[in-house]
């Protein structure tokens, strides 16, 4: 890891990187293409709606293809985030989401913030990797980010100061001063980011849809407290650690 990458992540709250081109990468892309093109899935897998005009793969991602775990190991994603944050992080969740939304299903927001001196979301915040594949090398803007906004958070806001969940009047004000950055779908580029950043989903074009894979990393203490009791989180974390150890041996 280059020290400048760590500084970029700490200052801006995000960094863009590319996956290694390997057999595992090819298998992941193939799986994402299948999911992107399939409305009805065979066997035990199905699509379930969480947000309007979106579908999430159920019951889990790791049984659909182990490449979704292997890609993290090959690219040392967890090790990179640990070095960036100096936190004891673990993998807590993998989501594959397909969107048909022509208006943003999740516009400007923070995943972690404070209202009336109460923490909303995870503290410390979740760190995520998101990859929007561009199968035909036709990149489109998919995620907008307010660079540096993770370090500009007003912790004494009241419920009346909130314009929407995760977005305060203070956030609306700093958006006039901080640079907006966009992450585009790509053949191989992904984004790592601190989810206390102000960020928002850019909607799909009319008559189009898109697929993305989302990885979430939380501290070990948070995982034990909030996630370990749920079987799909626990089984994912155990499978990931087992595969990491096998890869190191």
C-alpha positions as CSV (number, residue, x, y, z in Angstrom):
1,X,0.0,0.0,0.0
2,X,1.3,3.4,-0.9
3,X,1.2,6.0,1.9
4,X,-0.4,8.5,-0.4
5,X,-3.4,6.1,-0.8
6,X,-3.9,6.1,2.9
7,X,-3.7,9.9,3.1
8,X,-6.2,10.2,0.2
9,X,-8.7,7.9,2.0
10,X,-8.3,9.7,5.3
11,X,-8.7,13.2,3.8
12,X,-11.3,12.6,1.2
13,X,-13.1,9.7,2.8
14,X,-12.9,7.5,-0.3
15,X,-10.5,6.1,-3.0
16,X,-11.0,4.5,-6.4
17,X,-9.0,1.3,-7.2
18,X,-9.1,-1.4,-9.8
19,X,-9.4,-5.2,-9.4
20,X,-6.7,-7.5,-10.6
21,X,-7.6,-9.3,-13.8
22,X,-7.7,-12.9,-12.8
23,X,-9.8,-16.0,-13.3
24,X,-11.7,-15.1,-10.1
25,X,-12.4,-11.6,-11.5
26,X,-13.7,-13.2,-14.8
27,X,-16.0,-15.5,-12.8
28,X,-17.4,-12.6,-10.8
29,X,-18.1,-10.6,-13.9
30,X,-19.8,-13.6,-15.4
31,X,-22.0,-14.1,-12.3
32,X,-22.9,-10.4,-12.3
33,X,-23.9,-10.6,-16.0
34,X,-26.2,-13.6,-15.2
35,X,-27.8,-11.7,-12.4
36,X,-28.1,-8.5,-14.4
37,X,-30.0,-10.4,-17.2
38,X,-32.1,-12.6,-15.0
39,X,-35.5,-11.8,-13.5
40,X,-36.3,-15.3,-12.4
41,X,-33.6,-17.2,-10.7
42,X,-33.5,-21.0,-10.4
43,X,-32.8,-23.1,-7.3
44,X,-33.0,-21.4,-3.9
45,X,-32.1,-17.9,-5.1
46,X,-34.7,-15.1,-5.6
47,X,-35.0,-11.3,-6.0
48,X,-36.6,-9.3,-3.1
49,X,-37.4,-5.7,-3.1
50,X,-36.0,-3.5,-0.3
51,X,-36.3,-0.1,-1.9
52,X,-38.7,1.1,-4.5
53,X,-37.7,-0.1,-8.0
54,X,-34.8,-2.2,-6.7
55,X,-34.2,-5.9,-6.2
56,X,-31.8,-7.6,-3.8
57,X,-30.4,-11.1,-4.2
58,X,-31.7,-13.5,-1.5
59,X,-30.9,-15.5,0.6
60,X,-27.2,-14.6,0.3
61,X,-24.5,-13.8,-2.3
62,X,-21.7,-16.2,-1.2
63,X,-23.6,-19.3,-2.2
64,X,-24.3,-18.0,-5.7
65,X,-20.5,-17.8,-6.4
66,X,-17.5,-17.9,-4.1
67,X,-15.8,-15.5,-6.5
68,X,-17.6,-12.7,-4.6
69,X,-15.5,-13.6,-1.5
70,X,-12.3,-14.6,-3.4
71,X,-12.1,-11.3,-5.1
72,X,-11.7,-9.6,-1.7
73,X,-8.9,-12.0,-0.7
74,X,-7.0,-11.6,-4.1
75,X,-7.1,-7.9,-3.9
76,X,-6.4,-7.7,-0.1
77,X,-9.4,-5.4,0.5
78,X,-9.7,-6.0,4.2
79,X,-6.0,-5.6,4.8
80,X,-6.1,-2.3,2.9
81,X,-9.0,-0.9,4.9
82,X,-7.4,-2.0,8.2
83,X,-4.3,0.0,7.2
84,X,-6.3,3.0,6.1
85,X,-8.4,3.1,9.3
86,X,-6.3,1.4,11.9
87,X,-9.4,-0.4,13.0
88,X,-10.0,-4.1,13.6
89,X,-12.5,-4.5,10.8
90,X,-14.4,-7.6,9.6
91,X,-16.6,-8.4,6.6
92,X,-20.2,-8.2,7.7
93,X,-22.3,-8.2,4.5
94,X,-22.3,-8.7,0.8
95,X,-25.3,-7.4,-1.3
96,X,-26.1,-7.6,-4.9
97,X,-28.7,-5.1,-5.9
98,X,-30.4,-4.5,-9.2
99,X,-32.0,-1.1,-9.8
100,X,-34.6,0.1,-12.3
101,X,-35.1,3.4,-10.5
102,X,-35.3,6.5,-12.7
103,X,-35.3,8.7,-9.5
104,X,-32.8,8.1,-6.8
105,X,-33.9,5.5,-4.3
106,X,-31.3,6.9,-1.8
107,X,-30.3,10.5,-2.5
108,X,-27.9,12.6,-0.4
109,X,-27.4,11.1,3.0
110,X,-24.9,9.8,5.6
111,X,-25.2,6.3,6.9
112,X,-23.8,7.4,10.3
113,X,-24.7,10.7,12.0
114,X,-26.1,12.2,15.3
115,X,-29.5,13.6,16.2
116,X,-30.4,14.9,19.6
117,X,-27.0,13.6,20.9
118,X,-27.9,10.1,19.8
119,X,-25.9,8.1,17.3
120,X,-27.8,6.9,14.2
121,X,-26.2,4.0,12.4
122,X,-22.8,2.5,13.2
123,X,-20.2,4.3,15.2
124,X,-17.5,4.0,14.0
125,X,-19.1,4.1,10.6
126,X,-19.3,1.2,8.2
127,X,-16.7,1.2,5.4
128,X,-18.0,-0.1,2.0
129,X,-16.7,-1.3,-1.3
130,X,-19.1,-0.8,-4.2
131,X,-18.6,-2.1,-7.8
132,X,-20.9,-1.1,-10.6
133,X,-19.9,-3.3,-13.6
134,X,-20.0,-1.8,-17.1
135,X,-20.3,-4.8,-19.3
136,X,-20.0,-3.0,-22.6
137,X,-17.5,-0.5,-21.5
138,X,-20.1,2.2,-21.5
139,X,-19.6,4.0,-18.2
140,X,-22.4,5.9,-16.5
141,X,-22.3,7.9,-13.3
142,X,-23.7,5.8,-10.5
143,X,-22.7,7.3,-7.1
144,X,-22.1,10.9,-6.0
145,X,-19.9,11.8,-3.1
146,X,-19.2,15.0,-1.2
147,X,-15.4,14.7,-0.7
148,X,-14.2,15.3,2.8
149,X,-17.7,15.5,4.3
150,X,-17.0,12.6,6.7
151,X,-14.8,15.0,8.7
152,X,-17.4,17.8,8.6
153,X,-20.3,16.6,10.7
154,X,-22.3,18.7,13.1
155,X,-23.0,16.5,16.1
156,X,-25.5,18.7,18.0
157,X,-28.3,18.9,15.5
158,X,-31.9,18.3,16.5
159,X,-34.6,16.3,14.7
160,X,-36.0,19.6,13.3
161,X,-32.7,20.2,11.6
162,X,-33.0,17.1,9.5
163,X,-34.2,17.6,5.9
164,X,-34.4,13.8,5.4
165,X,-32.9,10.7,7.0
166,X,-29.1,11.2,7.0
167,X,-29.3,14.8,5.6
168,X,-29.3,17.9,7.8
169,X,-29.5,21.6,7.1
170,X,-25.8,21.8,8.0
171,X,-25.1,19.1,5.3
172,X,-27.0,21.2,2.8
173,X,-24.9,24.2,3.7
174,X,-21.5,22.5,3.4
175,X,-22.5,21.0,0.0
176,X,-21.9,24.5,-1.4
177,X,-18.3,24.4,-0.4
178,X,-17.0,20.8,-0.7
179,X,-16.4,19.2,-4.1
180,X,-18.8,16.7,-5.5
181,X,-17.2,13.6,-7.0
182,X,-18.8,10.9,-9.1
183,X,-18.0,7.3,-9.4
184,X,-18.9,5.8,-12.8
185,X,-19.7,2.2,-13.7
186,X,-16.6,0.5,-15.0
187,X,-15.1,-2.6,-16.4
188,X,-12.8,-3.1,-13.4
189,X,-12.8,0.0,-11.1
190,X,-14.4,0.0,-7.6
191,X,-14.8,2.5,-4.9
192,X,-13.9,2.2,-1.2
193,X,-15.5,4.8,1.1
194,X,-16.4,5.8,4.7
195,X,-20.2,5.8,4.9
196,X,-20.3,8.8,7.2
197,X,-19.5,10.7,3.9
198,X,-22.4,12.4,2.3
199,X,-23.3,10.3,-0.7
200,X,-26.2,9.5,-2.9
201,X,-27.3,7.0,-5.6
202,X,-27.6,8.4,-9.2
203,X,-30.7,7.0,-10.8
204,X,-30.8,4.8,-13.9
205,X,-31.7,6.1,-17.4
206,X,-35.2,5.5,-18.5
207,X,-35.8,1.9,-19.8
208,X,-32.4,0.8,-18.4
209,X,-31.3,-1.0,-15.3
210,X,-28.0,-1.6,-13.5
211,X,-26.5,-4.1,-11.1
212,X,-24.0,-3.5,-8.3
213,X,-22.2,-5.5,-5.6
214,X,-21.8,-3.9,-2.2
215,X,-19.5,-5.0,0.6
216,X,-19.8,-3.8,4.2
217,X,-17.0,-3.8,6.8
218,X,-17.6,-3.1,10.5
219,X,-15.4,-3.3,13.6
220,X,-15.2,-6.7,15.3
221,X,-17.0,-5.3,18.4
222,X,-19.8,-4.0,16.2
223,X,-20.1,-7.4,14.4
224,X,-20.3,-9.3,17.7
225,X,-22.9,-6.9,19.1
226,X,-25.1,-6.2,16.0
227,X,-24.6,-8.9,13.4
228,X,-23.2,-12.2,14.8
229,X,-26.7,-13.4,16.0
230,X,-28.0,-13.4,12.3
231,X,-27.0,-16.6,10.5
232,X,-26.3,-15.0,7.1
233,X,-23.8,-12.5,8.6
234,X,-22.2,-15.1,10.8
235,X,-21.8,-17.7,8.0
236,X,-20.4,-15.1,5.6
237,X,-17.8,-13.9,8.1
238,X,-16.8,-17.5,9.0
239,X,-16.6,-18.5,5.3
240,X,-14.5,-15.4,4.5
241,X,-12.0,-16.1,7.3
242,X,-11.7,-19.8,6.4
243,X,-11.0,-18.9,2.8
244,X,-8.4,-16.3,3.9
245,X,-6.6,-18.8,6.1
246,X,-6.6,-21.4,3.3
247,X,-5.2,-18.8,0.8
248,X,-2.4,-17.9,3.2
249,X,-1.4,-21.5,3.9
